Amino acid sequence: MLLKIMYSRDTSLIILGVFFSIVALVHGGKMQLMNTPLLATFYPEESYAGFPFKIHAFYDSCYNFHGLVESVTLGKVTEYCDVYAVMDCGENEEKTSYRSITEPTPRMMDKRDGLAVPGLGAIKSMRCYLDEAMVKEQKEDLK
């Protein structure tokens, strides 16, 4: 009898695991462990088209990204983001080119518009910074 109960528990755990896996897939595979702010949203196509990938993380920390990014929008309290063509925000590189994004950018890699940094073929990592004035304004609006 005890063996049967343990088997039932294991089975329900497996079923629960499958259920949560499905829920994670429905929500685009994004798993959020704590309430972190929206830093930016990446889009795989120009002019904010395609399936958006929202970046929830902490400000002033490096976030590695794997995928194609053609346009970017910033979160409400994000002042700017530095995007890098190398992993780990270039911490292991002596000289790393990066680009600061201060506003929504509909075309990341269009060299005719002067938007691309030399050598920046793709975004591999980013670091975003908090807009202190915007946070202060939002706190005052809540009073």
TALINRA-V450826 format. One record per run of one state. SS is the DSSP state (h for helix, s for strand, l for the rest). FROM is the first residue (numbers start at 0). TO is the last residue. If there is no record, write none. Layout:
ss: {SS SS}
from: {FROM FROM}
to: {TO TO}
This chain:
ss: {l h l s l s h s l s l s l s l s l h l s l s l h l s l h l}
from: {0 1 26 37 43 44 45 48 49 52 56 61 64 70 74 77 84 86 90 97 101 104 105 110 113 124 130 131 142}
to: {0 25 36 42 43 44 47 48 51 55 60 63 69 73 76 83 85 89 96 100 103 104 109 112 123 129 130 141 142}
